[in-house]
């Protein structure tokens, strides 16, 4: 949908925001966790965790993304406990979300909230992080920040495909587990690097050359 939109209208990819109310809030939570690289900031309004239950550890994906959680504390359709569950998941991953809990409000958008949320979101610009972690939530959700992980033929319980990445100048250090192969877009469409790049994979030199898209086989014996 974003690609289609960008073909039709002029957009700023560093000021693209995601927000929704109720089921849309639940979708914002899930899409934010699975594609954290797309958004400058998120606003989850009276949303739930049905699509992506807490406890997965995926909250760390949003460590670099501002998140607003808005909820009425008398919501009978989506209990406010859902908002606090999201808060705890994000805090565990290093994100302190902005909590806007409205006393006495049920499952509805109060007057002026849409405008207020928009103004809060517009204060943020997307930044390319110098360090991030990303775990594949499913076979469909295994790409972010310019890295795509292959889905293994056999998934080891508790070991989803995962990468931990640190970028320092022209040096890229990657730890990869649970995946047989990864592809990295080192250039403008991914990491945003230019010139020659050095890549280490699981502690071993893996690539030295132009900042282009490269593919690596992951040694499954590595930690």
C-alpha positions as CSV (number, residue, x, y, z in Angstrom):
1,X,0.0,0.0,0.0
2,X,2.8,2.4,0.8
3,X,4.6,1.6,-2.5
4,X,1.3,2.3,-4.4
5,X,0.8,5.6,-2.5
6,X,4.3,6.7,-3.3
7,X,3.8,6.1,-7.0
8,X,0.8,8.4,-7.0
9,X,1.7,11.2,-4.6
10,X,4.8,13.0,-3.3
11,X,5.6,11.7,0.2
12,X,8.4,12.1,2.7
13,X,9.6,8.7,3.7
14,X,11.2,10.1,6.9
15,X,7.9,11.6,8.0
16,X,5.5,8.6,7.5
17,X,3.4,7.9,10.6
18,X,1.2,5.0,11.6
19,X,-1.9,5.3,13.8
20,X,-5.3,3.7,14.3
21,X,-8.2,3.4,16.7
22,X,-9.6,0.2,18.2
23,X,-9.0,-2.6,15.6
24,X,-6.8,-0.1,13.8
25,X,-4.9,0.5,17.0
26,X,-4.3,-3.2,17.2
27,X,-3.1,-3.2,13.6
28,X,-0.8,-0.3,14.4
29,X,0.7,-2.3,17.2
30,X,1.3,-5.3,15.0
31,X,2.6,-3.4,11.9
32,X,4.8,-1.3,14.1
33,X,6.4,-4.4,15.6
34,X,6.9,-6.3,12.3
35,X,8.0,-3.3,10.1
36,X,9.6,-0.9,12.6
37,X,11.9,0.6,9.9
38,X,9.1,2.3,8.0
39,X,7.7,4.7,10.6
40,X,8.8,8.0,12.1
41,X,6.5,7.4,15.0
42,X,3.4,5.4,16.0
43,X,0.1,6.3,17.9
44,X,-2.0,3.4,19.2
45,X,-5.4,4.6,20.1
46,X,-7.6,2.3,22.2
47,X,-5.9,-0.7,20.5
48,X,-5.3,-4.2,21.7
49,X,-2.6,-6.8,21.4
50,X,-4.7,-9.5,19.7
51,X,-2.5,-9.6,16.5
52,X,0.8,-9.6,18.4
53,X,0.5,-10.8,22.0
54,X,3.0,-9.4,24.6
55,X,5.7,-11.8,25.7
56,X,7.3,-12.3,22.3
57,X,10.2,-9.9,23.0
58,X,9.3,-8.1,19.8
59,X,9.0,-4.8,21.7
60,X,12.7,-4.4,21.2
61,X,12.0,-3.7,17.5
62,X,10.6,-0.3,18.5
63,X,13.6,0.7,20.6
64,X,14.4,3.5,18.1
65,X,10.8,4.6,17.3
66,X,8.7,7.0,19.3
67,X,5.3,5.4,20.4
68,X,2.2,7.1,21.8
69,X,-0.4,5.0,23.6
70,X,-3.8,6.7,24.0
71,X,-6.6,4.9,25.9
72,X,-9.7,5.6,28.0
73,X,-9.5,4.1,31.4
74,X,-13.2,3.1,31.3
75,X,-13.1,1.4,28.0
76,X,-15.4,-1.5,28.1
77,X,-14.6,-2.9,24.6
78,X,-10.8,-2.9,24.8
79,X,-9.7,-2.8,28.5
80,X,-7.0,-0.3,29.4
81,X,-5.0,-3.2,30.7
82,X,-4.1,-3.7,27.0
83,X,-2.4,-0.3,26.9
84,X,-0.3,-1.2,30.0
85,X,0.6,-4.6,28.5
86,X,2.0,-2.7,25.4
87,X,3.8,-0.3,27.7
88,X,5.5,-3.2,29.6
89,X,6.5,-4.9,26.3
90,X,8.0,-1.7,25.0
91,X,9.8,-0.9,28.2
92,X,11.4,-4.4,28.2
93,X,12.8,-3.6,24.8
94,X,14.2,-0.2,25.7
95,X,11.3,2.1,24.7
96,X,9.5,4.4,27.1
97,X,6.2,5.1,25.3
98,X,4.2,8.3,25.9
99,X,1.1,7.2,27.8
100,X,-2.1,9.3,27.4
101,X,-4.7,7.6,29.6
102,X,-7.9,9.5,29.7
103,X,-9.9,9.2,33.0
104,X,-13.6,8.2,32.7
105,X,-13.5,7.7,28.9
106,X,-15.0,4.7,27.2
107,X,-14.3,3.2,23.8
108,X,-14.4,6.4,21.7
109,X,-12.3,9.2,20.4
110,X,-12.7,12.3,22.5
111,X,-13.0,15.7,20.7
112,X,-9.7,17.1,19.5
113,X,-7.8,13.9,20.0
114,X,-7.1,13.3,16.3
115,X,-5.7,16.8,15.9
116,X,-3.6,16.4,19.1
117,X,-2.2,13.0,18.0
118,X,-1.3,14.4,14.6
119,X,0.6,17.3,16.1
120,X,2.5,14.9,18.4
121,X,3.4,12.6,15.6
122,X,4.6,15.4,13.4
123,X,7.3,16.3,15.9
124,X,9.3,13.2,14.9
125,X,11.4,12.2,11.9
126,X,12.5,8.7,11.1
127,X,16.2,8.1,11.9
128,X,18.4,5.2,10.7
129,X,19.6,3.6,13.8
130,X,23.3,2.7,14.2
131,X,22.3,-0.4,16.2
132,X,19.2,-2.6,16.1
133,X,17.8,-6.0,16.7
134,X,15.2,-7.7,14.6
135,X,13.5,-11.1,14.9
136,X,11.3,-12.7,12.2
137,X,7.7,-12.8,13.7
138,X,6.7,-15.3,10.9
139,X,7.5,-16.4,7.4
140,X,5.8,-13.2,6.1
141,X,7.6,-10.9,8.5
142,X,11.3,-11.4,8.1
143,X,12.6,-8.1,6.5
144,X,13.4,-4.7,8.1
145,X,16.1,-2.1,7.9
146,X,17.5,-3.5,4.7
147,X,18.0,-7.0,5.9
148,X,16.0,-10.0,4.8
149,X,16.3,-13.4,6.6
150,X,15.6,-16.7,4.9
151,X,13.0,-18.8,6.8
152,X,14.6,-22.1,7.9
153,X,13.2,-25.4,6.6
154,X,12.8,-26.5,10.2
155,X,12.2,-23.9,12.9
156,X,13.8,-24.7,16.3
157,X,11.3,-23.9,19.1
158,X,12.3,-20.6,20.8
159,X,14.8,-19.8,18.1
160,X,13.2,-17.5,15.5
161,X,15.5,-16.0,12.8
162,X,17.2,-13.0,14.3
163,X,19.8,-10.4,13.6
164,X,21.6,-8.0,15.8
165,X,23.4,-5.2,13.9
166,X,25.9,-2.5,14.8
167,X,27.0,0.1,12.3
168,X,30.1,2.2,13.0
169,X,31.2,4.3,10.1
170,X,31.9,1.9,7.2
171,X,32.0,-1.2,9.6
172,X,28.9,-3.4,9.9
173,X,28.9,-6.1,12.6
174,X,26.1,-8.7,12.3
175,X,25.1,-11.5,14.6
176,X,22.6,-13.9,13.0
177,X,20.9,-16.9,14.4
178,X,18.1,-19.2,13.3
179,X,18.3,-18.4,9.6
180,X,20.3,-20.2,6.9
181,X,20.9,-17.1,4.8
182,X,20.6,-13.3,5.0
183,X,20.5,-10.5,2.4
184,X,21.7,-7.0,3.3
185,X,21.1,-3.8,1.3
186,X,24.1,-1.8,2.4
187,X,23.4,1.2,0.2
188,X,20.8,3.9,0.0
189,X,17.8,1.6,0.0
190,X,18.9,-0.1,3.2
191,X,21.7,0.9,5.6
192,X,22.3,4.1,3.8
193,X,26.0,3.6,3.4
194,X,28.3,4.6,0.5
195,X,31.7,3.7,-0.7
196,X,33.5,0.5,0.5
197,X,32.1,-1.3,3.4
198,X,33.4,-4.0,5.8
199,X,31.0,-6.6,7.1
200,X,31.6,-9.1,9.8
201,X,29.1,-12.0,10.4
202,X,29.1,-13.8,13.7
203,X,32.5,-12.4,14.5
204,X,34.2,-13.4,11.2
205,X,35.1,-11.1,8.2
206,X,32.4,-11.7,5.6
207,X,32.6,-8.9,3.0
208,X,34.7,-6.0,1.9
209,X,33.5,-4.0,-1.1
210,X,31.0,-1.5,-2.5
211,X,27.8,-0.7,-0.5
212,X,25.4,-2.8,-2.5
213,X,23.1,-5.7,-1.8
214,X,25.0,-8.8,-0.7
215,X,23.9,-12.3,0.4
216,X,25.5,-14.4,3.1
217,X,25.2,-18.0,4.1
218,X,25.0,-18.3,7.9
219,X,27.1,-20.9,9.5
220,X,24.6,-22.8,11.7
221,X,27.4,-23.8,14.1
222,X,28.0,-20.2,15.0
223,X,26.2,-18.9,18.1
